[in-house]
Amino acid sequence: MRNYAVLFLAALLIFTACSQVQEITEADGITYEAEYAMPILDSKVSMGDLLERFEENSVLLIDPDGLIRFKYSGDVLSKTSEDVFEAINATLNSLPEIPIIFNPQPLPFSQPDGLEIDQLDCKRGDIYFGAFNDLSFPVEFTLFVPEATQNGEMLRITVPIQPGEQVDFREDPFSFAGYRLVPSGGIVNVGYELKDMDGNEVSFVGSIPFVGFDNLEFSYAEGYLGRTEYVGGRDTIEIDFFDNWIRGDVYFEDPIITFNFENSFGIPTKSIVNVFDIFTVDGEVLPLESMFLDEGIDFPYPELDEVGEIKTKEFVFNKTNSNIDVVLGAGPVAIDYDVNADTNPEEDTSIRGFITDSSYYKVQVDVELPMYGNAIDFVTTDTFELDLDDFKDVNYAEFKIHTENNLPLNVDIQGYFLDENRMVLDSMLDGRERVVMGAPVDSDGNVKSTAIEETFSLFEDARFDKIRVAKEVLLFVSFSTTTEGEQSVRIKSDQDVRVRMGAKFGVSNE
């Protein structure tokens, strides 16, 4: 059914004779005028074989019942959690050095807008502090962060300080990697203990320690992670079914468009479809319309107890939930779409989610055109190179084409012989002729018997002389379904057409 498959078949029927004629005309030392009849072609080919041979931009699918589908896929639109962690990292790394005036001292743990973080796991970064011992005896200074733990143990760092000594770890910080932050009511505290060498608690006279953080990066965040729109990207799916289209109508009975979601963000997410337009062969731009495009499609997502899992989902647009049969029945040549993602679209802070530094989502759009439908005078065209040098001794030729067709497609052909300047020398046939009769179908569109057709094409001497200098053939192929568009038919991979071709040549050798 693909236009270039039909064109290939037509070209094969018409020009296979060259090698046999060359053998006849190469006889040596004899002057004769004779007529030769010979079989040229006896071939059977299934629709599945033809389509696999000529398929280019789509994937060929065969349903269990044999129905053929063409599947066109867009690029994968994806987004990672990098933006969320970038915002968190930037906020916490912008903290200034904090004087520990109160003990413990609440940190100005400001978070990106809309985030309520219940847990953060740090994968790299440092904590540093400094203190001056204004006492007359040595002390042990212990910095602690109650909300930071590693393997269940609170972060505690103890260093000795001699009297009158200043310790400052800005140049030699302590690693914060591997620690888990669990803010208490959204607050992270930093405190310190001060003891003499006998273990008695003491206090500085007036010295105030400080603490700071550097280069923090996190591998996991949990909580209400805010409402954010992620820009997924824009893509175009090229559909080459109508590449050689001239005119005519094709209607696909059950086309579908599938959104394929893959998501490891542990956050409620909806699609935002900014654009979904179908470009047609006659220059129209038709929008796909559906309430699911307007309202958004929910992504699948893992729950808090499913960290590390990847959820998948397919959402199918068909003619019951969209206008897909209208827009894809109008001769689609391209589909332009732009899909973003909206996290926490309901802004429900009671829903606690998570992300990891490897979290991502992907959206891919597939278009499937089933070979179940109808066509009315669907005309395509193509040009083939031609060399008739081997026909120099042929006075006339008559071709006979016999077809046994199990495809529910009528095929009409007309062609024109062109010279080197692409001027028309003659037509191939007296008028457009049906060279393949479509097989009849039952009420469900399934083929019920074989259609048999014979076609003749005669090139007498004067007419044959006209086309000897031909360099190309411009071929027009028109096909329509058996019922001339009145009923949808099913084209299946095992349906075949048998073509037998014979010829009579008038040959002279002088």
C-alpha positions as CSV (number, residue, x, y, z in Angstrom):
1,M,0.0,0.0,0.0
2,R,2.9,2.3,0.5
3,N,3.2,4.5,-2.6
4,Y,6.8,3.6,-3.5
5,A,6.0,-0.1,-3.2
6,V,3.3,0.3,-5.8
7,L,5.6,2.3,-8.0
8,F,8.3,-0.3,-7.7
9,L,5.8,-3.0,-8.8
10,A,4.6,-1.0,-11.8
11,A,8.1,-0.3,-12.9
12,L,9.0,-3.9,-12.6
13,L,6.1,-5.0,-14.7
14,I,7.0,-2.6,-17.6
15,F,10.8,-2.8,-17.9
16,T,11.8,-6.3,-17.0
17,A,12.1,-7.3,-20.6
18,C,15.4,-5.6,-21.4
19,S,17.7,-8.5,-20.8
20,Q,15.8,-11.0,-22.9
21,V,15.5,-8.6,-25.9
22,Q,19.2,-8.0,-25.8
23,E,19.8,-11.8,-26.2
24,I,17.5,-11.9,-29.2
25,T,19.1,-9.0,-31.0
26,E,22.6,-10.2,-30.5
27,A,22.3,-13.1,-33.0
28,D,25.2,-13.0,-35.4
29,G,25.2,-13.1,-39.3
30,I,21.5,-13.4,-39.9
31,T,19.1,-10.9,-41.5
32,Y,15.6,-11.6,-40.4
33,E,12.3,-10.1,-39.4
34,A,10.4,-12.2,-36.9
35,E,8.0,-12.1,-34.0
36,Y,9.0,-13.6,-30.7
37,A,6.7,-14.4,-27.8
38,M,8.1,-15.1,-24.4
39,P,7.2,-15.1,-20.7
40,I,9.0,-12.3,-18.9
41,L,7.8,-12.5,-15.3
42,D,5.9,-14.8,-13.0
43,S,6.2,-13.5,-9.4
44,K,4.2,-13.6,-6.2
45,V,4.8,-11.1,-3.5
46,S,3.1,-10.5,-0.2
47,M,2.2,-7.1,1.2
48,G,4.4,-7.7,4.2
49,D,7.4,-8.5,2.0
50,L,6.9,-5.3,0.0
51,L,6.5,-3.1,2.9
52,E,9.5,-4.4,4.8
53,R,11.6,-3.9,1.7
54,F,10.6,-0.3,1.2
55,E,10.1,0.8,4.8
56,E,12.2,3.8,5.8
57,N,11.1,6.1,8.6
58,S,8.7,3.9,10.5
59,V,8.5,0.6,12.2
60,L,6.3,-2.1,10.6
61,L,4.0,-3.8,13.1
62,I,1.9,-6.9,12.5
63,D,-1.1,-7.5,14.7
64,P,-1.9,-11.1,15.7
65,D,-4.6,-11.2,13.0
66,G,-2.1,-10.0,10.4
67,L,-3.2,-6.4,10.2
68,I,-0.4,-4.1,9.2
69,R,0.5,-1.0,11.2
70,F,3.0,1.8,10.6
71,K,4.5,3.2,13.8
72,Y,6.2,6.6,13.8
73,S,8.1,7.7,16.9
74,G,9.3,11.0,18.2
75,D,12.4,11.7,20.1
76,V,12.5,11.0,23.8
77,L,11.8,14.2,25.8
78,S,13.4,13.9,29.2
79,K,14.3,15.8,32.3
80,T,16.4,15.0,35.4
81,S,16.3,16.1,39.0
82,E,19.3,18.3,38.4
83,D,17.3,21.5,38.6
84,V,15.7,20.7,42.0
85,F,19.0,19.8,43.6
86,E,20.7,22.8,42.0
87,A,18.1,25.1,43.7
88,I,18.6,23.3,47.1
89,N,22.4,23.3,46.8
90,A,22.5,26.9,45.8
91,T,20.3,28.0,48.7
92,L,22.3,26.1,51.4
93,N,25.7,27.0,49.9
94,S,24.8,30.7,50.0
95,L,24.6,30.6,53.9
96,P,27.1,32.9,55.5
97,E,29.2,31.9,58.4
98,I,26.9,31.7,61.3
99,P,27.9,33.0,64.8
100,I,26.6,30.5,67.4
101,I,25.1,33.1,69.7
102,F,22.5,30.7,71.1
103,N,23.3,27.2,72.1
104,P,21.9,25.5,70.1
105,Q,21.7,28.0,67.3
106,P,18.9,27.6,64.7
107,L,20.4,28.0,61.2
108,P,18.7,30.3,58.7
109,F,17.7,27.1,56.8
110,S,15.9,28.9,54.1
111,Q,14.7,26.6,51.3
112,P,13.6,27.2,47.7
113,D,10.1,28.6,47.4
114,G,7.4,26.1,48.1
115,L,9.7,23.3,49.5
116,E,9.1,21.7,52.9
117,I,12.0,19.3,53.3
118,D,11.7,16.4,55.6
119,Q,15.0,14.8,54.8
120,L,18.2,15.5,52.8
121,D,21.0,13.1,52.2
122,C,24.4,14.8,51.5
123,K,26.7,13.2,48.9
124,R,29.5,15.7,49.1
125,G,30.4,19.0,50.8
126,D,32.1,20.2,54.0
127,I,31.3,21.7,57.4
128,Y,33.8,24.0,59.1
129,F,33.9,26.0,62.3
130,G,36.1,28.2,64.4
131,A,36.4,29.2,68.1
132,F,38.7,31.2,70.4
133,N,39.5,29.9,73.9
134,D,39.4,33.0,76.1
135,L,39.8,30.9,79.3
136,S,43.0,30.4,81.2
137,F,43.0,26.6,80.9
138,P,42.7,24.1,78.0
139,V,39.2,22.9,76.9
140,E,37.6,20.4,74.6
141,F,35.3,22.0,72.1
142,T,32.6,19.8,70.6
143,L,30.4,21.0,67.7
144,F,27.2,19.0,67.1
145,V,24.3,19.1,64.7
146,P,21.3,17.3,66.3
147,E,19.5,17.0,62.9
148,A,22.5,15.5,61.1
149,T,23.2,11.8,61.5
150,Q,25.3,9.1,59.9
151,N,24.5,5.5,60.5
152,G,22.2,6.7,63.3
153,E,24.9,8.7,65.0
154,M,24.6,12.5,65.5
155,L,27.3,14.6,63.9
156,R,29.8,15.5,66.6
157,I,33.3,16.9,66.1
158,T,35.6,17.4,69.2
159,V,38.9,19.3,69.2
160,P,41.1,20.5,72.0
161,I,41.8,24.3,72.4
162,Q,44.7,25.6,74.4
163,P,44.2,28.8,76.5
164,G,44.4,31.9,74.2
165,E,44.3,29.7,71.1
166,Q,42.1,30.3,68.0
167,V,41.1,27.2,66.0
168,D,39.8,27.8,62.5
169,F,38.9,25.0,60.1
170,R,37.9,27.0,57.1
171,E,41.0,25.8,55.2
172,D,40.8,22.3,56.5
173,P,37.1,21.5,56.8
174,F,35.3,18.3,57.9
175,S,33.4,16.2,55.4
176,F,29.7,16.4,55.5
177,A,29.3,13.6,52.9
178,G,27.1,10.7,54.0
179,Y,25.2,12.7,56.6
180,R,21.4,12.7,56.6
181,L,19.7,16.0,57.5
182,V,16.2,15.6,59.1
183,P,15.0,19.2,59.9
184,S,12.9,19.5,63.0
185,G,9.9,21.6,62.2
186,G,11.9,22.9,59.2
187,I,14.8,23.9,61.5
188,V,18.4,22.7,61.6
189,N,20.3,23.5,64.8
190,V,24.0,23.8,65.5
191,G,25.3,23.7,69.0
192,Y,28.5,23.2,71.0
193,E,29.7,21.7,74.3
194,L,32.7,23.1,76.2
195,K,34.4,21.1,78.9
196,D,37.6,21.3,80.8
197,M,40.1,18.4,80.8
198,D,38.3,16.8,83.8
199,G,35.1,16.7,81.9
200,N,33.4,19.5,83.7
201,E,31.1,21.9,81.6
202,V,32.5,25.4,81.3
203,S,31.6,28.5,79.3
204,F,33.6,31.0,77.3
205,V,33.9,34.4,78.9
206,G,32.9,36.3,75.8
207,S,34.1,34.4,72.8
208,I,31.5,33.4,70.2
209,P,32.2,30.4,67.9
210,F,31.1,30.2,64.3
211,V,30.1,27.5,61.8
212,G,29.8,27.3,58.0
213,F,29.1,24.9,55.1
214,D,30.8,24.6,51.7
215,N,30.0,22.9,48.4
216,L,27.0,21.0,49.6
217,E,25.4,18.5,47.2
218,F,22.6,16.2,48.0
219,S,21.6,12.8,46.6
220,Y,18.1,12.5,48.1
221,A,15.4,14.9,49.1
222,E,12.1,14.1,50.7
223,G,9.1,16.2,51.7
224,Y,6.8,18.5,49.9
225,L,9.0,19.5,47.0
226,G,7.0,22.4,45.7
227,R,5.2,23.0,42.4
228,T,7.5,23.3,39.5
229,E,7.1,23.3,35.7
230,Y,9.8,21.4,33.9
231,V,10.4,22.3,30.2
232,G,10.5,18.9,28.5
233,G,11.1,20.1,24.9
234,R,9.6,20.2,21.5
235,D,9.8,17.6,18.7
236,T,8.4,16.9,15.2
237,I,7.5,13.4,13.9
238,E,7.9,13.2,10.2
239,I,5.3,10.9,8.4
240,D,6.5,9.8,5.0
241,F,3.3,7.9,4.0
242,F,2.2,10.9,1.8
243,D,5.7,11.8,0.3
244,N,4.6,11.3,-3.3
245,W,0.9,12.3,-2.8
246,I,-0.8,14.2,-5.7
247,R,-4.5,14.0,-4.7
248,G,-7.1,11.8,-3.3
249,D,-8.4,10.8,0.2
250,V,-7.3,8.2,2.7
251,Y,-9.1,7.5,5.9
252,F,-7.6,5.4,8.7
253,E,-10.2,3.7,10.7
254,D,-8.4,3.3,14.0
255,P,-5.3,5.5,14.2
256,I,-3.8,6.0,17.7
257,I,-1.3,8.4,19.3
258,T,0.4,7.0,22.4
259,F,2.1,9.0,25.2
260,N,4.7,6.7,26.8
261,F,5.7,7.8,30.3
262,E,8.8,6.6,32.2
263,N,9.3,8.3,35.6
264,S,11.4,7.8,38.7
265,F,10.4,11.2,40.4
266,G,8.5,10.3,43.5
267,I,6.2,13.3,43.1
268,P,2.7,13.7,41.7
269,T,3.2,15.1,38.1
270,K,0.9,16.1,35.2
271,S,1.7,16.7,31.6
272,I,1.3,20.2,30.1
273,V,0.8,20.0,26.4
274,N,1.6,23.4,25.0
275,V,1.3,22.3,21.3
276,F,0.0,19.3,19.5
277,D,-0.5,20.1,15.8
278,I,-0.9,17.9,12.7
279,F,0.5,19.3,9.4
280,T,-1.4,17.9,6.4
281,V,-0.5,17.4,2.7
282,D,-2.7,20.3,1.6
283,G,-1.0,22.8,4.0
284,E,-3.5,22.8,6.9
285,V,-2.5,22.8,10.5
286,L,-5.0,20.8,12.6
287,P,-4.8,20.7,16.4
288,L,-5.3,17.4,18.2
289,E,-8.3,18.0,20.5
290,S,-9.0,16.1,23.7
291,M,-10.1,16.8,27.3
292,F,-7.0,14.9,28.4
293,L,-4.7,17.4,26.6
294,D,-6.6,20.3,28.3
295,E,-6.6,18.7,31.8
296,G,-3.2,17.0,31.6
297,I,-2.3,13.4,31.9
298,D,-1.1,12.0,35.3
299,F,2.4,10.6,35.2
300,P,2.9,7.3,37.1
301,Y,5.3,7.8,40.1
302,P,6.9,5.7,42.8
303,E,5.7,6.1,46.4
304,L,8.0,6.8,49.4
305,D,8.6,3.0,49.9
306,E,9.5,2.6,46.2
307,V,12.6,4.7,46.0
308,G,14.7,3.7,43.0
309,E,11.8,2.2,41.1
310,I,10.9,3.4,37.6
311,K,7.2,3.6,36.8
312,T,5.8,3.4,33.3
313,K,2.5,4.1,31.7
314,E,0.9,4.3,28.2
315,F,-1.9,6.7,27.5
316,V,-3.6,6.2,24.2
317,F,-5.5,8.8,22.2
318,N,-8.1,7.2,19.9
319,K,-11.2,8.3,18.1
320,T,-13.3,7.9,21.3
321,N,-11.4,10.4,23.4
322,S,-10.1,12.8,20.7
323,N,-10.5,14.0,17.1
324,I,-7.6,11.8,16.0
325,D,-9.6,10.1,13.2
326,V,-10.3,13.6,11.7
327,V,-6.8,15.0,11.9
328,L,-4.9,11.8,11.0
329,G,-7.4,11.1,8.2
330,A,-6.5,14.4,6.6
331,G,-3.2,13.3,5.1
332,P,-0.7,13.9,7.9
333,V,2.9,14.7,6.9
334,A,4.2,15.8,10.3
335,I,3.2,16.1,13.9
336,D,4.6,19.0,16.0
337,Y,4.3,18.7,19.8
338,D,5.6,20.4,22.9
339,V,5.2,18.6,26.3
340,N,6.2,19.9,29.7
341,A,5.7,18.5,33.2
342,D,4.0,20.1,36.2
343,T,5.0,18.7,39.6
344,N,2.6,18.8,42.6
345,P,-0.1,20.4,40.4
346,E,-2.6,20.4,43.2
347,E,-0.1,22.0,45.6
348,D,-1.2,19.6,48.3
349,T,1.4,19.8,51.0
350,S,0.1,16.7,52.7
351,I,1.5,14.6,49.9
352,R,5.2,14.0,50.7
353,G,7.3,12.9,47.9
354,F,11.0,12.3,47.0
355,I,13.6,12.8,44.4
356,T,17.1,11.3,44.0
357,D,20.1,12.6,42.1
358,S,19.3,10.0,39.5
359,S,15.6,10.7,39.2
360,Y,14.3,11.5,35.7
361,Y,11.2,11.4,33.6
362,K,10.8,10.6,29.9
363,V,8.0,11.2,27.5
364,Q,7.9,9.6,24.0
365,V,5.1,10.0,21.5
366,D,4.2,7.3,19.0
367,V,1.8,7.5,16.1
368,E,0.3,4.3,14.6
369,L,-1.5,4.2,11.3
370,P,-3.3,0.9,10.8
371,M,-3.9,-0.4,7.3
372,Y,-7.6,-0.5,8.1
373,G,-9.5,2.2,6.3
374,N,-10.4,3.3,2.8
375,A,-8.9,5.3,-0.1
376,I,-10.5,7.1,-2.9
377,D,-8.4,7.9,-6.0
378,F,-5.2,8.2,-4.0
379,V,-2.7,9.3,-6.6
380,T,1.1,9.2,-6.2
381,T,3.8,9.9,-8.7
382,D,7.5,9.1,-9.2
383,T,10.1,9.2,-12.0
384,F,12.2,6.3,-13.2
385,E,15.3,6.3,-15.3
386,L,15.1,4.5,-18.6
387,D,17.6,3.2,-21.2
388,L,16.2,1.7,-24.4
389,D,19.5,1.1,-26.2
390,D,18.9,-2.6,-26.1
391,F,15.7,-2.1,-28.1
392,K,17.3,-0.8,-31.2
393,D,16.2,-3.7,-33.4
394,V,12.7,-3.9,-32.0
395,N,9.9,-2.8,-34.4
396,Y,7.0,-3.1,-31.9
397,A,6.2,-4.6,-28.6
398,E,3.0,-5.8,-27.0
399,F,2.9,-6.6,-23.3
400,K,0.3,-8.7,-21.5
401,I,0.0,-8.5,-17.7
402,H,-2.1,-11.0,-15.8
403,T,-2.7,-10.4,-12.1
404,E,-4.2,-12.5,-9.3
405,N,-4.8,-10.1,-6.5
406,N,-5.6,-10.9,-2.8
407,L,-5.2,-7.3,-1.7
408,P,-8.3,-5.2,-1.4
409,L,-6.7,-2.5,-3.6
410,N,-7.4,-1.4,-7.1
411,V,-4.4,0.0,-8.9
412,D,-4.6,2.3,-12.0
413,I,-1.5,3.4,-13.9
414,Q,-0.6,6.0,-16.5
415,G,2.9,7.0,-17.5
416,Y,4.7,9.3,-19.8
417,F,8.1,8.8,-21.6
418,L,10.4,11.8,-21.2
419,D,13.5,12.8,-23.2
420,E,16.7,14.1,-21.8
421,N,15.1,17.6,-21.5
422,R,12.1,16.1,-19.7
423,M,9.8,16.8,-22.6
424,V,6.9,14.3,-23.1
425,L,7.4,12.0,-26.0
426,D,4.4,9.8,-25.6
427,S,2.1,8.2,-23.0
428,M,2.5,4.7,-21.8
429,L,-1.2,3.9,-22.2
430,D,-4.0,5.4,-24.1
431,G,-5.5,6.5,-20.9
432,R,-5.4,5.6,-17.2
433,E,-5.9,1.9,-17.0
434,R,-6.7,-0.5,-14.1
435,V,-3.8,-3.0,-14.1
436,V,-4.7,-4.6,-10.8
437,M,-8.3,-5.2,-9.7
438,G,-8.9,-5.1,-6.0
439,A,-10.0,-8.3,-4.2
440,P,-13.6,-8.3,-3.0
441,V,-14.2,-8.0,0.8
442,D,-16.9,-9.1,3.3
443,S,-18.8,-6.9,5.6
444,D,-15.9,-6.7,8.0
445,G,-13.5,-5.5,5.4
446,N,-11.7,-8.9,5.1
447,V,-10.7,-10.2,1.7
448,K,-13.0,-13.1,0.6
449,S,-11.7,-14.1,-2.8
450,T,-9.0,-13.4,-5.5
451,A,-9.5,-10.8,-8.2
452,I,-8.1,-11.7,-11.6
453,E,-7.3,-9.0,-14.3
454,E,-5.6,-8.9,-17.7
455,T,-4.1,-5.8,-19.3
456,F,-2.5,-5.2,-22.7
457,S,-0.2,-2.5,-23.9
458,L,0.8,-2.3,-27.6
459,F,3.7,-0.2,-29.0
460,E,3.6,-0.3,-32.8
461,D,6.6,0.7,-34.9
462,A,5.8,4.4,-35.3
463,R,5.0,4.7,-31.6
464,F,8.0,2.7,-30.6
465,D,10.3,5.0,-32.7
466,K,9.0,8.0,-30.7
467,I,10.2,6.6,-27.4
468,R,13.6,5.2,-28.4
469,V,15.3,8.3,-27.0
470,A,13.4,8.3,-23.8
471,K,15.5,8.7,-20.6
472,E,12.8,8.7,-18.0
473,V,9.3,7.5,-17.3
474,L,7.0,9.7,-15.3
475,L,4.6,7.3,-13.6
476,F,1.2,8.1,-12.0
477,V,-0.3,5.4,-9.8
478,S,-3.8,5.7,-8.4
479,F,-5.1,3.3,-5.9
480,S,-8.4,3.0,-4.2
481,T,-9.9,0.4,-1.9
482,T,-12.1,-2.3,-3.4
483,T,-15.3,-0.6,-2.4
484,E,-14.2,2.8,-3.8
485,G,-14.2,4.4,-0.3
486,E,-17.7,3.1,0.6
487,Q,-16.3,0.7,3.2
488,S,-13.1,0.3,5.2
489,V,-10.9,-2.7,4.3
490,R,-8.2,-4.5,6.1
491,I,-4.7,-4.9,4.6
492,K,-2.8,-7.8,6.1
493,S,0.8,-8.9,5.8
494,D,0.0,-12.3,4.2
495,Q,-2.2,-10.9,1.4
496,D,-0.3,-11.2,-1.9
497,V,-0.5,-10.4,-5.5
498,R,0.7,-12.7,-8.3
499,V,1.9,-11.0,-11.5
500,R,2.6,-12.9,-14.7
501,M,3.9,-10.9,-17.7
502,G,4.5,-11.9,-21.2
503,A,5.5,-10.0,-24.4
504,K,5.5,-10.2,-28.2
505,F,8.4,-8.5,-29.9
506,G,8.8,-7.7,-33.6
507,V,12.6,-7.9,-34.1
508,S,14.6,-7.1,-37.3
509,N,18.4,-7.5,-37.8
510,E,19.8,-6.0,-41.0
